[in-house]
Amino acid sequence: MKDGIERAAELLAAARRGVAFTGAGVSAESGIRTFRGENGLWRQYDPFKVSSIDHFLQDPSAYWTVSKERYETYRAARPNPGHVALAAMEQAGIVRAVVTQNTDGLHREAGSTEVIELHGSGRSVACLDCGAREGRAEVQARLALEMPPRCRTCGGVHIKPAVVFFGEPLPAEAVERAFTLARECDLMLVVGSSLVVYPANGVPVAAVDAGAPLVIVNAEPTPLDGVATAVIQGPSGEVLPRLLQLARR
């Protein structure tokens, strides 16, 4: 791990157009459960009943019932030292942007300014019938009396968080921006991602194909470890502040 950290710190110190690519492992350190893995949400809930667009259109209550159970943990989550270190890397001119698979908004809360949310944002809710939007907290507050919740504008029941469900495409503008950044970067820093979710996992691949060095910080091995310049297995909340400290020396 020592050699990996030292090599990664050298790459960060030299970077001027770095891109961070983050996944659920970063948010897990703020108390938000991952979807996959030993303690993942999909071991407790059927993902296609809870978070597929087809099932949501048939029965919005399935999603909102789970959201009612889980929202307090989501609402209470705060940025951890990993989020803060990535924001500091942007301020230091090392990282140009954060491309994230997460929908919790914690990167922006930590101070990162260019955040590309490939899977949308869970902090707002959109009506699929009329397009009206509301804050997530306002909708959650109604669930005790209204299940499923109804749109305050048109009365429809097809209001969903502005996140990508199974069966929906990723937002085209975000995808285009993410791949552009990847092709232009001089360092791809993957943090807390298993790199198994398609098509988002193509972003680090695009950077490698364009000649950028790849640094991976993750708790477990990933499919791209073999092409990475440095691999560090450990919690991002410990590793990233250390990397930043070494890069600034």
C-alpha positions as CSV (number, residue, x, y, z in Angstrom):
1,M,0.0,0.0,0.0
2,K,2.9,2.4,0.8
3,D,4.4,2.1,-2.7
4,G,0.9,2.6,-4.3
5,I,0.3,5.7,-2.2
6,E,3.7,7.2,-3.1
7,R,3.3,6.5,-6.8
8,A,-0.3,7.9,-6.8
9,A,0.9,11.0,-4.9
10,E,3.5,11.6,-7.6
11,L,0.9,11.4,-10.3
12,L,-1.4,13.8,-8.4
13,A,1.4,16.3,-7.9
14,A,2.0,16.3,-11.7
15,A,-1.7,16.5,-12.7
16,R,-3.3,19.7,-13.9
17,R,-6.4,18.2,-15.6
18,G,-7.2,15.3,-13.3
19,V,-10.7,13.7,-13.2
20,A,-12.1,11.9,-10.2
21,F,-14.5,9.1,-10.9
22,T,-16.5,8.1,-7.8
23,G,-18.9,5.4,-6.8
24,A,-20.9,4.1,-3.9
25,G,-17.9,3.3,-1.7
26,V,-17.3,7.0,-1.1
27,S,-20.8,7.6,0.1
28,A,-20.7,4.4,2.2
29,E,-18.2,6.1,4.5
30,S,-20.9,8.7,5.1
31,G,-23.4,6.0,6.2
32,I,-25.2,5.5,2.9
33,R,-25.5,1.8,2.1
34,T,-24.1,0.6,-1.2
35,F,-26.5,-1.2,-3.6
36,R,-24.2,-4.2,-4.2
37,G,-21.9,-6.2,-2.0
38,E,-22.3,-8.2,1.1
39,N,-24.5,-5.6,2.9
40,G,-25.9,-4.0,-0.2
41,L,-29.5,-2.8,-0.5
42,W,-30.2,-5.2,-3.3
43,R,-29.8,-8.1,-0.9
44,Q,-32.7,-6.6,1.1
45,Y,-34.9,-5.3,-1.7
46,D,-35.6,-6.5,-5.3
47,P,-34.0,-3.9,-7.4
48,F,-36.4,-4.4,-10.4
49,K,-39.4,-4.0,-8.2
50,V,-38.0,-1.0,-6.4
51,S,-36.0,0.9,-9.0
52,S,-37.0,-0.1,-12.5
53,I,-38.9,2.4,-14.6
54,D,-41.4,-0.2,-15.8
55,H,-42.4,-1.3,-12.4
56,F,-42.4,2.3,-11.1
57,L,-45.0,3.2,-13.7
58,Q,-47.2,0.3,-12.7
59,D,-46.8,0.8,-8.9
60,P,-45.0,3.9,-7.6
61,S,-45.8,2.8,-4.1
62,A,-43.1,0.1,-4.2
63,Y,-40.3,2.7,-4.6
64,W,-41.8,5.2,-2.1
65,T,-42.4,2.6,0.6
66,V,-38.7,1.8,0.6
67,S,-37.8,5.5,0.4
68,K,-39.9,6.1,3.5
69,E,-37.9,3.5,5.3
70,R,-34.5,4.6,4.1
71,Y,-34.7,8.4,3.7
72,E,-33.7,9.4,7.2
73,T,-30.3,7.8,6.8
74,Y,-29.9,9.5,3.4
75,R,-31.0,12.9,4.7
76,A,-28.6,12.7,7.7
77,A,-25.5,11.8,5.6
78,R,-22.8,14.4,5.5
79,P,-19.6,14.7,3.4
80,N,-16.7,12.6,4.8
81,P,-12.9,13.3,4.6
82,G,-12.8,11.7,1.2
83,H,-15.4,14.1,-0.3
84,V,-13.6,17.0,1.4
85,A,-10.2,15.9,0.0
86,L,-11.6,15.7,-3.6
87,A,-12.9,19.3,-3.2
88,A,-9.5,20.4,-2.0
89,M,-7.9,18.7,-5.0
90,E,-10.0,20.8,-7.2
91,Q,-9.1,24.0,-5.3
92,A,-5.4,23.0,-5.6
93,G,-5.7,22.7,-9.4
94,I,-5.1,18.9,-9.4
95,V,-8.6,17.7,-10.2
96,R,-10.6,19.4,-12.8
97,A,-14.0,17.7,-12.2
98,V,-15.7,14.9,-10.3
99,V,-17.7,12.4,-12.4
100,T,-19.9,10.4,-10.0
101,Q,-22.2,7.5,-10.1
102,N,-23.7,8.7,-6.7
103,T,-26.9,10.6,-6.5
104,D,-26.7,12.0,-2.9
105,G,-25.2,15.4,-3.7
106,L,-22.4,15.1,-1.1
107,H,-19.6,16.1,-3.5
108,R,-21.3,19.5,-4.1
109,E,-21.9,19.8,-0.4
110,A,-18.3,19.2,0.3
111,G,-17.3,22.0,-2.0
112,S,-16.6,20.4,-5.4
113,T,-17.9,22.8,-8.1
114,E,-17.8,20.8,-11.3
115,V,-19.7,17.6,-10.5
116,I,-21.1,15.4,-13.3
117,E,-23.9,13.2,-11.9
118,L,-24.1,10.3,-14.3
119,H,-27.1,8.8,-12.5
120,G,-28.9,12.0,-11.6
121,S,-29.7,13.6,-8.3
122,G,-31.8,12.2,-5.5
123,R,-32.3,15.7,-4.0
124,S,-35.1,16.6,-6.3
125,V,-38.3,14.9,-7.6
126,A,-39.8,15.2,-11.1
127,C,-43.3,14.5,-12.3
128,L,-43.3,12.2,-15.3
129,D,-46.8,13.4,-16.3
130,C,-46.4,17.2,-16.3
131,G,-42.6,17.8,-15.7
132,A,-43.1,19.7,-12.5
133,R,-40.3,19.5,-9.9
134,E,-40.1,19.6,-6.2
135,G,-37.5,19.2,-3.5
136,R,-37.1,15.7,-2.2
137,A,-37.7,16.6,1.4
138,E,-41.1,18.1,0.6
139,V,-42.2,14.9,-1.0
140,Q,-40.8,12.7,1.8
141,A,-42.7,14.7,4.3
142,R,-46.0,13.8,2.7
143,L,-45.5,10.0,2.7
144,A,-47.0,9.4,6.1
145,L,-50.4,10.7,4.8
146,E,-50.1,10.1,1.0
147,M,-48.8,6.9,-0.6
148,P,-47.9,7.1,-3.3
149,P,-47.3,10.8,-3.2
150,R,-49.1,13.0,-5.8
151,C,-47.8,15.8,-7.9
152,R,-48.7,19.2,-6.4
153,T,-49.2,20.6,-9.9
154,C,-51.2,18.0,-11.8
155,G,-52.2,15.4,-9.2
156,G,-50.5,12.6,-11.0
157,V,-48.9,9.7,-9.1
158,H,-45.9,9.2,-11.3
159,I,-43.5,11.5,-9.5
160,K,-40.0,10.0,-9.0
161,P,-36.6,11.2,-7.8
162,A,-34.5,12.7,-10.6
163,V,-32.2,9.6,-10.7
164,V,-31.7,7.0,-13.4
165,F,-33.8,3.9,-12.8
166,F,-33.2,0.5,-14.4
167,G,-34.5,0.8,-18.0
168,E,-33.8,4.5,-18.3
169,P,-30.9,6.0,-20.3
170,L,-28.2,8.1,-18.6
171,P,-28.6,11.8,-19.1
172,A,-27.0,12.5,-22.5
173,E,-25.4,15.8,-21.6
174,A,-23.7,14.4,-18.5
175,V,-22.4,11.3,-20.4
176,E,-21.0,13.5,-23.1
177,R,-19.3,15.8,-20.6
178,A,-17.9,12.9,-18.6
179,F,-16.3,11.2,-21.7
180,T,-14.9,14.5,-23.0
181,L,-13.3,15.1,-19.6
182,A,-11.9,11.6,-19.6
183,R,-10.4,11.9,-23.0
184,E,-8.8,15.2,-22.1
185,C,-7.5,14.4,-18.6
186,D,-3.9,13.8,-17.5
187,L,-4.9,11.6,-14.6
188,M,-8.0,9.4,-13.9
189,L,-8.6,8.9,-10.2
190,V,-11.1,6.2,-9.5
191,V,-12.5,6.2,-5.9
192,G,-14.9,3.8,-4.3
193,S,-16.2,2.2,-7.5
194,S,-16.4,-1.5,-8.3
195,L,-16.2,-0.5,-12.0
196,V,-18.8,-3.0,-13.0
197,V,-21.8,-0.8,-13.8
198,Y,-22.2,-0.2,-17.5
199,P,-22.0,2.3,-19.3
200,A,-20.5,4.5,-16.5
201,N,-17.5,2.2,-16.2
202,G,-16.5,3.2,-19.7
203,V,-15.4,6.6,-18.4
204,P,-12.1,5.4,-16.8
205,V,-11.5,3.2,-19.8
206,A,-11.8,6.2,-22.2
207,A,-9.1,8.0,-20.1
208,V,-6.8,5.0,-20.2
209,D,-7.3,4.6,-24.0
210,A,-6.4,8.3,-24.4
211,G,-3.1,7.7,-22.5
212,A,-3.9,9.0,-19.0
213,P,-2.5,7.2,-16.0
214,L,-5.1,5.5,-13.8
215,V,-5.1,5.5,-10.0
216,I,-7.7,3.3,-8.2
217,V,-8.6,3.7,-4.6
218,N,-11.2,1.1,-3.6
219,A,-11.8,-1.4,-0.8
220,E,-11.9,-4.4,-3.2
221,P,-10.2,-5.3,-6.5
222,T,-11.7,-4.0,-9.7
223,P,-11.7,-5.2,-13.3
224,L,-9.3,-2.4,-14.2
225,D,-6.6,-3.0,-11.6
226,G,-4.4,-4.7,-14.2
227,V,-4.2,-1.5,-16.3
228,A,-3.8,0.9,-13.4
229,T,-0.6,2.7,-12.7
230,A,-1.3,2.6,-9.0
231,V,-3.9,0.6,-6.9
232,I,-4.6,1.4,-3.3
233,Q,-7.0,-0.8,-1.3
234,G,-8.4,1.1,1.6
235,P,-11.1,3.6,2.7
236,S,-11.1,6.8,0.6
237,G,-11.6,8.9,3.8
238,E,-8.2,7.8,4.9
239,V,-6.4,7.4,1.6
240,L,-7.4,10.6,-0.2
241,P,-6.3,13.1,2.6
242,R,-3.0,11.3,2.7
243,L,-2.6,11.5,-1.1
244,L,-3.4,15.2,-1.0
245,Q,-0.9,15.8,1.8
246,L,1.9,14.0,-0.1
247,A,1.0,15.6,-3.5
248,R,1.4,19.1,-1.9
249,R,4.9,18.5,-0.5
